Amino acid sequence: MKMDKAQVLACVQRAEPIMGQDLSGMDFSGQDLSGAVFDTCTFHDGQLVAADLDESVFIRCSFERTSLERSRMTSTSFAECTFNRVVMVDVDMKSVAFFQCRIDGLAMGRSRLDFVSFVKSELNRLLFVESQLAQVTVVDCKTGILDLSGASLDRCVLMACDLRQAIFKDTAFSTVVFLKSDLSGHSFAGQRFISCQFMEADLSGCDFSHAQVVQANFQKAQLAGARFDHANARNAIFMEAGLVGARLDHADLAQALFIAAQAADSSFTSANLYQSNWVRAVLPGARLDGCDLTYADFSHADLRQADLRGASMFRCNLHAVNDEDAVYTDRARSLESDPLVLASERWAPVPLS
């Protein structure tokens, strides 16, 4: 039997679940729906403006052209729900979960999200314009257009997401993790990333020119053809990163770690590489001309055909490097292979006969 608005509110007051109801067109604006359970209900063209949805549960519900502006959501759950052209502008969300939902048009602009999760969901046309996202997690989701223009992300995690269609214009990033996510082709020129993680992310062709990426972690990231010209990447981690053909000219990379990085044909012209670590890095054909390589460590690095002309190499460690056809102008001030260390590295026990 189809319920009317009064019956729905009565069920909510009695803590009875509302199941299989078509609530399309009903106006619940300003109503107290906290703690309610809606199972397989339809809210098409409905109004829940400024409604109290704290601790409410929505299971297999459908929202289409629904208005939820200024609604309150604390510990609210959406499981297997669909959202199409839904408005949640200026919403306060805390501890809200979206699980196995299908979103194709959800405007959450100027909202405040704290400890919100999107898990195993389809996310398309999800708009966070000028919103504040703190401790938001997006895991194992199929993602399309995500608009984060003017938004701030704080302690957020986006894991294994295809973010090629995401919009990051004027987005602020603080302690954000982009683990195994695809951000290839994006321009982050001039943007600031505070203590962000890009581990195993695909950043091929990305533009970080003039960006602030101090202490960022790019371990095992794919950065082929990426640009970091004039970027501030002091203390950044590029361990085992793929930097083939990347350009980092004039970048500040003091104390950055490039251990085992793959950086053939990359360019670091006039970069600050003071005390950087390149142990076992592969750099054939790389341009390091005009760099500050003071106290840099290239132990066991591949520097074949590298261009180091004009580089400052005071106490730069060239222990056991492979530098066939490399070009230097300041090698005299560097440290050559240590024979005792080299002997110990090559030592092997005598096999028993």
QUIDA-V557016 format. One record per residue. N is the residue number from 0. RES is the residue in one letter. PSI is psi in whole degrees, -180 to 180 (none if undefined). Layout:
BEGIN
n = [N,N]
res = [RES,RES]
psi = [PSI,PSI]
END
This chain:
BEGIN
n = [0,1,2,3,4,5,6,7,8,9,10,11,12,13,14,15,16,17,18,19,20,21,22,23,24,25,26,27,28,29,30,31,32,33,34,35,36,37,38,39,40,41,42,43,44,45,46,47,48,49,50,51,52,53,54,55,56,57,58,59,60,61,62,63,64,65,66,67,68,69,70,71,72,73,74,75,76,77,78,79,80,81,82,83,84,85,86,87,88,89,90,91,92,93,94,95,96,97,98,99,100,101,102,103,104,105,106,107,108,109,110,111,112,113,114,115,116,117,118,119,120,121,122,123,124,125,126,127,128,129,130,131,132,133,134,135,136,137,138,139,140,141,142,143,144,145,146,147,148,149,150,151,152,153,154,155,156,157,158,159,160,161,162,163,164,165,166,167,168,169,170,171,172,173,174,175,176,177,178,179,180,181,182,183,184,185,186,187,188,189,190,191,192,193,194,195,196,197,198,199,200,201,202,203,204,205,206,207,208,209,210,211,212,213,214,215,216,217,218,219,220,221,222,223,224,225,226,227,228,229,230,231,232,233,234,235,236,237,238,239,240,241,242,243,244,245,246,247,248,249,250,251,252,253,254,255,256,257,258,259,260,261,262,263,264,265,266,267,268,269,270,271,272,273,274,275,276,277,278,279,280,281,282,283,284,285,286,287,288,289,290,291,292,293,294,295,296,297,298,299,300,301,302,303,304,305,306,307,308,309,310,311,312,313,314,315,316,317,318,319,320,321,322,323,324,325,326,327,328,329,330,331,332,333,334,335,336,337,338,339,340,341,342,343,344,345,346,347,348,349,350,351,352]
res = [M,K,M,D,K,A,Q,V,L,A,C,V,Q,R,A,E,P,I,M,G,Q,D,L,S,G,M,D,F,S,G,Q,D,L,S,G,A,V,F,D,T,C,T,F,H,D,G,Q,L,V,A,A,D,L,D,E,S,V,F,I,R,C,S,F,E,R,T,S,L,E,R,S,R,M,T,S,T,S,F,A,E,C,T,F,N,R,V,V,M,V,D,V,D,M,K,S,V,A,F,F,Q,C,R,I,D,G,L,A,M,G,R,S,R,L,D,F,V,S,F,V,K,S,E,L,N,R,L,L,F,V,E,S,Q,L,A,Q,V,T,V,V,D,C,K,T,G,I,L,D,L,S,G,A,S,L,D,R,C,V,L,M,A,C,D,L,R,Q,A,I,F,K,D,T,A,F,S,T,V,V,F,L,K,S,D,L,S,G,H,S,F,A,G,Q,R,F,I,S,C,Q,F,M,E,A,D,L,S,G,C,D,F,S,H,A,Q,V,V,Q,A,N,F,Q,K,A,Q,L,A,G,A,R,F,D,H,A,N,A,R,N,A,I,F,M,E,A,G,L,V,G,A,R,L,D,H,A,D,L,A,Q,A,L,F,I,A,A,Q,A,A,D,S,S,F,T,S,A,N,L,Y,Q,S,N,W,V,R,A,V,L,P,G,A,R,L,D,G,C,D,L,T,Y,A,D,F,S,H,A,D,L,R,Q,A,D,L,R,G,A,S,M,F,R,C,N,L,H,A,V,N,D,E,D,A,V,Y,T,D,R,A,R,S,L,E,S,D,P,L,V,L,A,S,E,R,W,A,P,V,P,L,S]
psi = [131,130,149,178,-44,-40,-38,-48,-34,-41,-40,-43,-32,5,35,137,146,117,136,30,140,104,22,137,-6,148,106,24,131,3,154,102,21,138,3,153,118,119,121,48,155,129,31,134,24,164,117,36,128,22,152,108,22,131,17,155,128,116,124,37,156,125,120,125,38,143,120,29,142,16,158,131,105,126,36,145,137,114,125,34,158,141,125,115,53,144,121,42,143,48,142,117,130,128,49,140,132,112,124,43,158,112,123,72,85,110,116,33,150,30,166,113,124,119,53,138,141,113,131,43,163,119,111,141,47,115,118,32,123,30,162,115,119,128,39,135,130,110,132,45,148,115,142,-117,119,120,109,27,127,7,161,131,122,119,43,155,125,103,126,45,142,102,22,-27,4,154,121,31,121,27,141,132,127,117,49,138,121,66,122,27,155,108,17,140,-5,152,119,25,127,-1,164,129,116,113,50,156,129,35,127,21,155,107,26,130,8,151,108,23,133,12,158,106,40,131,17,152,111,27,128,16,152,113,26,126,7,159,131,30,128,16,152,103,39,138,17,157,119,29,129,19,151,104,25,123,8,154,122,37,136,15,151,103,31,130,20,153,121,30,126,23,149,103,41,139,24,166,126,30,126,23,154,104,32,126,26,158,121,27,126,16,151,110,35,131,9,151,116,23,138,8,158,104,24,125,12,152,113,28,127,19,157,105,26,131,19,149,108,24,134,1,138,119,32,118,32,130,115,33,122,33,155,101,38,128,14,153,125,157,-7,27,-25,-26,0,173,124,-178,136,115,-36,-44,-41,-41,-40,-34,-30,-4,141,143,147,125,142,135,none]
END
